[in-house]
Amino acid sequence: MSVQNTAVEIQEKKSAEKEFKRYVRPREIAAYAITSYGLNNLTSFIGSTKQYFMMSFLGLTGKQYGLLGTISTVWDALDDPISGIVIDRFRTRWGRLRPFLILPMPFWAIASILFYMIPGSFTSGQKFVYALVATIIYGIGFSYLSGWELLLYNMTPNTNERSTLIATQKFVNLFTWLPSLVPVFVDFVPGVTKNAITQPQVYTGFSIFFVVIAVLGAVYGFFVMKERVSIASKEEMNQVGFFKAAKSIITCRPLAALLLSNFFGGIKGVGGASEDFFWLNCTGRLSNRLLCSLFTGIPNYVITPVAPSVIRKFGLRTTAISAGIFSGAAYTLLYFIGYKPTGNYWLDFAIVTIGLTVCGLPNHIMGVCDPLLKGDMYDYLEWQNGIRNEGIVNAVSSYVNKLSSSVHALLSGVVFDWIKFKPQQDVFGNIVPHTDPKVLKGIWGIFCLAPAVARFGYGLALLVFNVHGKTKERMLIELAEHRNARAEMKKQDLIDNTENNND
């Protein structure tokens, strides 16, 4: 009995050693970070300015913008299951996932520019249809670009290497400050102030600029990064079948926890969409957002590199839960402090900046935790049914998340109608600060309380996530054994085929 136990222990040790050996080259780490940097600049720009632009310049009402998100989500629901199946069964000489850095890019890039162009002679209804078509095109590109997100989990089976890749990516993305230059150009560029260049033209120019950066980064990443995790053959995929895979996904507890946490996390976007409205209307200058960000982002340059060490010490799930609860409490406290606690302009600005810095301290820890939690979920499903079907999982996740996003999009528009907000313009059509105290208080409430609800909900939802402790340790060992066996089987098949051909 002791001999058998010793043999098992030796096998487990060998499997664990192979699972945690190093695979990724430094050049690939750099390529992963560069690709992420380009894509993140574009998504950050769109996420922070799309609603502001469409409501302020394209002329959509809050209800129209909310309806836009709802309709586009229904369309995405039809496309996501198809894209998931395509991604799972895609096989090329360049790999399964790398091609999705290139193939969907035209849809994504074109739509990203269309968001910031204004058809001059369109009626209000025609402008809504224009915005809807651009959003649908963007969604099609984004559905297949999700293959890029899955590439992380196939570059290496080593969870520590994944952590390093993610931490490097998040650290590089700390330098994604280019979108924050938009308010500076709007406020201070001479051409804009003299009306030689209009504010909408500034947004259009930046959209083209960020598209170019994203495309160049994606092309570079395609040629440098590699896929290494052993994947199931088409025959193995067919043996499992779509419905069996779908059943395992629906009953997956870790996935349910992540979907719930993502739903609450998305509510933060309601507050995020109000940022430009807050800085312009409550502080008087849109560019104050950039000035504030110069200080709020400083701690992240220290926190992000040490995030993997914090996670290893306290555990992935515990770290994520604690970060969410802390951030929720901080945003709640900031709301009660207010944005004008003293009446002195610069002192109040300093207090808000310090408050937002404290609120944002856990952001990049959660930014490292989220993809690691998702990686554990993908591994858990492979452990349960024997294959990696991230495409279908991602499609299901994307479907639910987009349904959630439709709720968030509707809410982010409707809340401005609730507080009776209407943009104020000067004779040139440029946006000027609001003065109604009730409206300003309403904007402040959106700005603080939406993120507070989001962070509390995020932390509490992860209590359901069960891939941790002994369960996770056992999962990693058994996965390593399974992958090694599959690799050996493929190697033997290759030898047999070679011998048969020689005969």
N, C-alpha and C positions, 0 to 999 in steps of 0.2 A: 504493500500500500504506500509506503514511504517513497519507494522507487517511482511509482506512478505519479505521486504528488510532485516529486522532484522534476520529472519529465515535463509535467504541465507547467510548473513554474519557469523552467528553462524556455519552453515554447512561448509563454507569455512575455518573458523578458526580451526574447528575440523579436517578437511582434512589436512590442512597445519601442524597442530601439530603432526598428525600421520605420515605424510610424513617426518618430520624432527626429529622424535624421534631417539634414538640411538639403533642400532641393533648389531653392530660388537663387539665381545669380544677382549680384548687385545691380547689374544693368537692367534686369527685369523689375527690381524694386523701384528704380528710377523711372522706368517706363510706366509702371503702374501709377506712380505719383503724378507724372506729367499728364498722362491721359485723364486721370481724375481731375487734375487742376483745370484743364481746358473745359471739360464737361461741366465741372462745378461752377466755373465762372458764368457760363451761359445759363444754367438752371438757377443760380443765385440771382442773376440779373432779372430773369423772367419772374421768378418768385417774388422779388421785392418791388417790381415796377409794373407788372402786367395789369393788375386791378386798378392801380392809380392812373395809369395811362388810359385804359379803356373807359373809366368813369369820368376822367377829367378832360380828355381830348377827343376820344372817339364818340363820347356822348351817351354811353350806356348808363341806365339807372341802376340802383342797387339791386332791384328785383330782376332786371334783365341780366345782370352779371351772375346772379345766383342761378337763374334759369339756364344760363349758358353752361355752367358747371354740371347741372343736373342732366341736361340733354346729352352733353358730350360723354358723360359717364355711362349712359345707356348704350351709346354706340360702342364705347370701349368694352362693355360687357360682352358684345358679340365677337369682338376681335381677340380678346385675351385668351380664351380657351384654344383658339386656332394657333395663336403664336406660341403658346406653351407646348402644344404637341409638336409643332414644327421645330422648336428649339431642342426638345428632348431627342428627337429622331434625326437631327441634322448631323450628317457626317461628311467631312471634306478632307482634302489633303492638308488643309490649314488648321484642322481641329473642328470641334463641335461648336465652340462659343466665339472664338476670335473673329470669324466673319461678320458677326453681328455688331462689331465695332464700325464696319464699313457700310453694309447693305442698307440699314435704315437711315443713315445719315442725311441723304437728300431730303426725305420727308421732314425730318426734325429740323434741319437747317432752314429750309424754305419757310416753314410755318413760324419759326422763331423770328424771322424778319417781318413776315406778314402781320404779326401781332402789333407792330409799331409803325404801320403805314395807315394813313387815313384817306379813304376814298372820298374825294371832295364833293361829288354831286350826289352821293347816296342819301336816301332818307333814313330816318331813325330805324325803321324796320329792316332796311337793306343793310345798314351797318351791323345790326345784330346778326343777320344771316352771314355776313362777311366774317365776323368774329367767330361764329360757330363753325364755319367751314375751316378756318385756320386752326381752330382748337382741335377739330377732328383729325386733320392732317398731322398735327403735332402728336396726337395720341397714338396714331398708327406707327409713327416713327419710334415713339417712346416704348411701345409694347415690345418691339423687337430689339431695341437697344438694351432691354433688360438682360439680354445675353451677356453684355459686358459686366453687369453686376455679379452674375453667376461665375464669371471667370475666376474671381478670387478663390472660390472654394475648389477649383480644379487645377490651380497652379501648384498647390502643394497639399498633401494630407496632414502636414505638421501644423497642429493648432497654434504652437508658439510662433511659427513663421507667419501664419495668418495674422496673429496679433501684431507682429512687427510690421507687416505690410499695411495693416489698417492704421497703426499709429503713425507710420511714415506718411501715409496718404492724408490723414487728418492734420498732421503738422504742416505739410506743404499747403493744404487748403486754408491754413490760417493766413496765408499770404494772398488769399482770394479777396483782395481789397479793391480790385479794379471796378466792380459794380458800384462801390461807394463813391466813385468819382463823378457819377452822373449828377447828383445834386449840386456839386461844386460847379460843374459846367453850366447847369441851369441858372444858378445864382450869380456867377461871377464872370463868365466868359463875355468879353466885350461885345461880340457879335450878337449874343442873345439879349443883353441889356439894351442894345441899340436897335433890336428887332430886325437885324440883318439875317440872323439865324433864329428860327423859332424854336420854342421848347420841344415840340414834337419832333423836329428834325434832329435834335440832340439825341433823343431816344432811338430814332431810326439808325443814326450813325453808330451808336454803341451796340445795337443789336447785330449789325453787320460785322463789327469788330469782334464781338464775342463768338459769333458763328465761325469766323475764320480760325480763331484760337482753338475752338473745340474740334474742328475738323482736322487740323494739323496734329493735335495731340492724339486723336483717335487713330489716325493713319500710322503714326510712330509706334503707338502701343501694339497695333496689329502685327507689325513686322518684328517686334522684339520679344513680346511675352509668349510663353509656352503653356500648354496644358499637360498635366502629369498624372492626375488621379485616374485610376483605371475605371473605365465606364462600361456599362453593359452593352453587349452587341444588340443588333436589331432583333435577333432571334430571342434573346433573353427579355428584351422589352416586350415583345409580343407574347411571351409566356406569362408574364405578369398581367398584361392587359390593362387597358385604360380604366375600366370600371373598378378593378381590384386596387389599382393605384389611387383612384379617386376616393375609394372607401377608406384607405389607410390615411389619406390626407384629411378627410373630413373628421375622422376620429382622433387625429393627432393633437394631443394636449399641448405640447410646446407651440404648435402653430396657432392654436386658439388663443394662447396667452399673448403671442406676438401680435396677432390681429387686433386683440383688444387693446394692447398697449399702443399700437399704431393708431387706432381710432382716437384714443385720448390724446396721443402725441400730435395728431393732425389738428386738433383744436388750437394748438399754439399758432398755427398758420392764420387763424382768424385775427389774433393779435398782431402777428407779423405783417399781415396785409394792411394794418392800420398805422404802420410805422411812419410812412411819409405823411399821412394825414396828421399824425401827432406832432411831428417835428415842425411842419409848416404852420399848422393852426395854433398849437399850444405854446410853441416857443418862438414863432415868428420867422424862422428860417429853415428851409429844407436842408441846407448844408450842415445844420447842427447835428444831423444824424452822423455825418462823417466825423465831425469833431468829437462826438461822444464815443464813436467806435475806436478812435485812436487810443482811448484809455481802457474801454471795456475788454478789448481783445488781448491786452498785455499779459494777464495771468495765464491765458491759454497756451502761451509759448513755453510755459513751465509745466503746466498740467498735462498737456497732451503727450509729451515724451515719457512721462512717468506713469501714464495711465495703465500700460501693460503690467507694470510692477504692482500697482494698486490692485488690479484685477487678480493677479496671481496670489497676492497676500490675503485678500478678503473674499475671493470667489467672484465669479462673473455675475451671477444672479444677485447676490447681496450688494455688490457695488452699484449695479444698475438701479435697484430698488431704492437704495439710500440716496443716490443722486437725484432721482425723481422727487422724492419727498422733500429733500432740502430745497430744491428749486421752487417747488410749489409754495412752500412756506415763505420763501424770500419774496416772491412776486406778490403774495397776499399782503405782506408787511409794507411793501413799497406802495401799493395802492392806497393804504390808509395814511401813509406819510404824505402823499400828494405830490403834484409836480410844481407847486408854488408854496412850499411850507413856510418860507420866510418873507417872501415879497421882494427879495433882492434877486435880480435877474441871474447874475453869474453864480451866486451862492446856490440858488435853486437848481441851476444847471449842473453844478458840481454834485449836489445831493442826488439828483436823478442819475447822473453818470455813475456815482459810487454804488447806488442801489442796483442799477442794471448790471454792473460788474459782478456784484455778489450773486444776483439772480443767475447770471450766465456761467458761474464757475463750474457747475457740473455738466455744462453742455457738451464739451469735448470728451469728457469721460463717457457720457452716454453715446456720443458719436463713435467711440471705439467699441463700446459694449454692444451696440445694436447689430452690426454685421457679424460679430462673434456669436451672439445669441442665434442669429439666423443660420450661421454655419453649424452650430450644435443641432439646430432643428433639422437641417438637411441630412446631417450625419445620423440623427435619430431615425429618420424615415428610411434611410438606406439600411440601417441596422434592423429595422422592423420587416422590410419586404425584399431586401437583397439587391436593389438597384438604386441608382441615382436618377431621380426624375425631377430635377430642379425646375425644368421648364413648366411642367404641369403644376408643380407646387407654386411656382412664381406666378403662374396664370391665375390660380385660385386666390393666392394672396393679393395679386394685383386687382382682381375682380372685386374682392371684398373691400380692399383699400380705396378703390375708386368709388365704390358706393359710399364709403365713408367720406371721401373727398367731395362727393356731390353734396353731402350734408354740410360739410365745412364750407364749400364754396357758396351754397345758398345762405348759410348763416353769416359768412363774411360780408355778403352784400346786404342782407336784410337788416343786420344790426345798425347799419348807417341810416336806413330808413326809420328804424325804431327811435333813433336819437334825433331824427328830423334834420339830417345833415344834407346840405346842398353846396357844391363847390362855388366859391366866389371868384369872379373873373374881372380883370380890368378891361379897358377899352381895346387893348391889343389881343385879348383872348388868353392872357397869362393868368395863372392861378395866384390868388392873394389870400392871406390868412383870414380865417373866420374870426368873429368877435363875440358871438353869442355864448355867454358863460355856461348855459345848460348843454349846448352842443359840445363845447370844449371838455366839460366834465364827462360827457358820454364817451368821447374819443379816448380819454384817459382810462375810463373803465374798461373799454375794449382792449386797450393797449396792455393793461396789467392783468385783468382777471381771466381773460381767455388763456394766457400762458399758465396761470396758476392752476386752473382746472385741468389743463393738459398735463402738467407735470405730476400733480397728485394722482390722476388717473393712470398715467404711465407706470408709476412706481407700484401702485396697488395691483395692477393687472399682472405684473410679473411674479406675483406670489404664486400664480398658477403654474408657472414654468417649472417643469420637474426634471430637466436634464442638468443635474448637478450632483456633487458628492460622489458616493460609491456607484451610483447608476451611470454617471458619465465616465468614470474610470473603467468600468466593465465594458461599456459601449465602445470606447476607443480601442481596447485590446482586441475585442471580438471583430471589430471592423478591420483592423490591421490584418488579422488572420484571414479574413474573407477576401480582402483585396490581394493579398499575397498569393492565395490559392488561385484566384482568377488570373493573375499575371502569369503564374507558372503554367496554368492550363493553356493560355494563349501562346506561350512560348513553346510548349510541347506540340500544339497544333501546327505552329509554323515549322517546326523541325520535321514533323510527320509529312506535311505537304511538300517540303523540300525533298525529302527522301523519295516520295512517290513520284515527283517530277523527274528526279534523276533516274528512277527505274524505268 
